[in-house]
Amino acid sequence: MGLDQVIGLLGLGLGASGGLLGLWWGRKQAAKNRGLDERYEIISSKALGMGWKITLVALYTFFILLNFGVKLSVAPVLGILVLVHMAGWAFSLVYYHLKI
């Protein structure tokens, strides 16, 4: 196993643990400030649903590109899909917080 692979695995582990720590800390602070109520649950479920719809559009876009003969590699496509999903979820959260 090369140094690049070790650094990549270390980065994945640190990124996942940092994300879980941020999720835990954010929910702890929200619970302390009474932020985990029915409004939060409604907004979260709507935003997650919208995030998946945006991801579905991205998937169809990749399939259309594939049918037109564009060569796609697995790792970049999966990375783009994860970023599209997370960004769609985040923008949907902001949208529904401002709307409701």
C-alpha positions in Angstrom: 0.0 0.0 0.0 1.5 3.3 -1.1 1.7 6.6 0.8 -1.1 8.1 -1.4 -3.5 5.3 -0.4 -2.7 5.6 3.3 -3.3 9.4 3.1 -6.5 8.9 1.2 -7.8 6.4 3.7 -6.8 8.6 6.6 -8.6 11.5 4.9 -11.7 9.5 4.4 -11.7 8.4 8.1 -11.0 11.9 9.4 -13.7 13.3 7.1 -16.3 10.8 8.2 -15.4 11.2 11.9 -15.5 15.0 11.5 -18.9 14.9 9.9 -20.3 12.6 12.6 -18.8 14.9 15.3 -20.4 17.9 13.7 -23.8 16.2 13.4 -23.7 15.1 17.0 -22.6 18.6 18.2 -25.2 20.4 16.1 -28.0 18.2 17.3 -26.9 18.6 20.9 -26.8 22.4 20.5 -30.2 22.4 18.8 -31.7 20.3 21.5 -30.4 22.7 24.1 -31.9 25.7 22.3 -35.2 23.8 21.7 -34.5 23.6 18.0 -35.7 20.0 17.5 -39.4 20.5 17.2 -42.1 19.6 14.7 -41.1 22.5 12.4 -37.6 21.1 12.2 -38.9 17.6 11.4 -41.1 18.8 8.6 -38.4 21.0 7.1 -35.8 18.2 7.3 -38.1 15.6 5.7 -39.1 17.9 2.9 -35.5 19.0 2.3 -34.2 15.4 2.2 -36.9 14.5 -0.3 -36.0 17.4 -2.5 -32.3 16.5 -2.2 -33.1 13.0 -3.6 -35.1 14.5 -6.4 -32.1 16.7 -7.4 -29.9 13.6 -7.2 -32.2 11.7 -9.5 -32.0 14.5 -12.0 -28.2 14.3 -11.9 -28.4 10.5 -12.3 -30.5 10.9 -15.4 -28.1 13.5 -16.7 -25.2 11.1 -16.4 -27.2 8.3 -18.1 -28.0 10.7 -21.0 -24.4 11.6 -21.3 -23.4 8.0 -21.3 -25.9 7.3 -24.1 -24.3 10.1 -26.2 -21.0 8.3 -25.9 -19.3 10.4 -23.2 -16.7 8.3 -21.3 -17.3 8.5 -17.6 -15.2 7.0 -14.8 -16.9 5.6 -11.7 -15.1 7.5 -8.9 -15.6 11.1 -10.3 -19.2 10.3 -11.1 -19.9 9.0 -7.6 -18.1 12.0 -6.1 -20.2 14.4 -8.2 -23.4 12.6 -7.2 -22.5 12.9 -3.5 -21.7 16.6 -3.9 -24.9 17.2 -5.9 -27.0 15.4 -3.2 -25.4 17.2 -0.3 -25.6 20.6 -2.0 -29.2 19.9 -3.0 -30.1 18.9 0.5 -28.4 22.0 2.0 -30.0 24.4 -0.4 -33.4 22.8 0.1 -32.9 23.2 3.9 -32.2 26.9 3.5 -35.1 27.3 1.0 -37.6 25.6 3.3 -36.4 27.5 6.4 -37.0 30.8 4.5 -40.3 29.6 3.1 -41.9 28.2 6.2 
